[in-house]
Amino acid sequence: MAALKRELARVKKERFFLKEAAVLHERIEMKYRMVKRCRNDFPVKMMCNHLGVSVSGYYDWRGRKPSQRTIDNDRLFKRIQTIHAEVMASWVHHVSGKICVMRVKPVA
């Protein structure tokens, strides 16, 4: 009976992970990021098996330095976030009416 309960718990955990795993058709790096993000909640081996990546590949990926492209993408993402925050801060909402005025500063 105890073995059946353990098996049921394992299957429930796998089922829950698969429902949450929206990266099944993504590139390998995205799958590795999913494994890294969920490694405290699910066994790494189980996640790698269901995502179709190797466990050794995941651990190898974790130890790598970020590529130049990843560094550039992160820098670009931070710039986009800054611009977005500036634009959102420039919105003026009129609470009593339905007037919404947007002032956007040109980006250099």
C-alpha positions as CSV (number, residue, x, y, z in Angstrom):
1,M,0.0,0.0,0.0
2,A,2.8,2.4,0.8
3,A,4.4,1.7,-2.6
4,L,1.2,2.6,-4.3
5,K,0.9,5.8,-2.4
6,R,4.5,6.8,-3.4
7,E,3.7,5.9,-7.0
8,L,0.5,8.0,-6.9
9,A,2.4,10.9,-5.4
10,R,5.0,10.6,-8.1
11,V,2.5,10.5,-10.9
12,K,0.6,13.5,-9.5
13,K,3.8,15.5,-9.4
14,E,4.6,14.5,-13.0
15,R,1.1,15.4,-14.1
16,F,1.3,18.8,-12.4
17,F,4.7,19.5,-13.9
18,L,3.5,18.7,-17.4
19,K,0.5,21.0,-17.0
20,E,2.9,23.8,-16.0
21,A,5.5,23.0,-18.7
22,A,4.6,25.4,-21.5
23,V,8.1,25.0,-22.9
24,L,7.7,21.6,-24.5
25,H,8.1,23.0,-28.0
26,E,10.7,25.7,-27.1
27,R,14.5,25.6,-27.7
28,I,16.7,23.7,-25.4
29,E,17.9,26.7,-23.4
30,M,14.3,27.6,-22.5
31,K,13.8,24.0,-21.3
32,Y,16.9,24.3,-19.2
33,R,15.6,27.5,-17.7
34,M,12.4,25.8,-16.8
35,V,14.3,23.0,-15.1
36,K,16.4,25.5,-13.2
37,R,13.3,27.5,-12.1
38,C,11.5,24.4,-10.9
39,R,14.4,22.3,-9.5
40,N,13.2,22.9,-5.9
41,D,9.7,21.6,-6.6
42,F,10.4,18.7,-8.9
43,P,13.2,16.1,-9.5
44,V,15.7,17.3,-12.1
45,K,15.8,13.9,-13.8
46,M,12.0,13.7,-14.1
47,M,11.8,17.2,-15.6
48,C,14.6,16.5,-18.1
49,N,13.0,13.3,-19.2
50,H,9.6,14.9,-19.8
51,L,11.2,17.9,-21.6
52,G,13.3,15.7,-23.8
53,V,16.7,17.0,-22.7
54,S,19.6,15.2,-21.0
55,V,20.3,15.6,-17.3
56,S,24.1,15.9,-18.0
57,G,23.3,18.6,-20.6
58,Y,21.3,20.6,-18.0
59,Y,24.2,20.5,-15.5
60,D,26.7,21.4,-18.2
61,W,24.5,24.3,-19.2
62,R,24.2,25.5,-15.6
63,G,28.0,25.7,-15.4
64,R,28.5,27.7,-18.6
65,K,29.3,31.4,-18.8
66,P,26.6,33.3,-20.7
67,S,27.2,33.7,-24.4
68,Q,27.8,37.2,-25.9
69,R,24.3,37.0,-27.5
70,T,22.7,36.3,-24.1
71,I,24.6,39.2,-22.6
72,D,23.5,41.5,-25.5
73,N,19.9,40.3,-25.2
74,D,19.9,41.0,-21.4
75,R,21.3,44.5,-22.0
76,L,18.6,45.1,-24.7
77,F,15.9,43.8,-22.4
78,K,16.9,46.1,-19.6
79,R,16.9,49.1,-22.0
80,I,13.4,48.1,-23.2
81,Q,12.2,47.9,-19.6
82,T,13.7,51.4,-18.9
83,I,12.0,52.9,-21.9
84,H,8.7,51.2,-21.1
85,A,8.9,52.5,-17.5
86,E,9.6,56.1,-18.8
87,V,6.7,55.9,-21.2
88,M,4.3,54.5,-18.6
89,A,5.3,57.2,-16.2
90,S,4.4,59.9,-18.8
91,W,0.8,58.8,-19.0
92,V,-1.7,61.2,-17.3
93,H,-5.0,59.7,-16.3
94,H,-8.0,61.9,-15.6
95,V,-9.9,60.0,-12.9
96,S,-13.2,61.9,-13.0
97,G,-13.6,61.5,-16.8
98,K,-12.5,59.2,-19.5
99,I,-9.7,61.4,-20.7
100,C,-6.3,59.8,-21.1
101,V,-3.4,61.9,-22.4
102,M,-0.1,60.4,-23.3
103,R,3.1,62.5,-23.5
104,V,6.0,60.5,-25.0
105,K,9.5,61.8,-25.0
106,P,11.6,61.0,-28.1
107,V,14.1,58.2,-27.6
108,A,17.7,59.1,-28.5
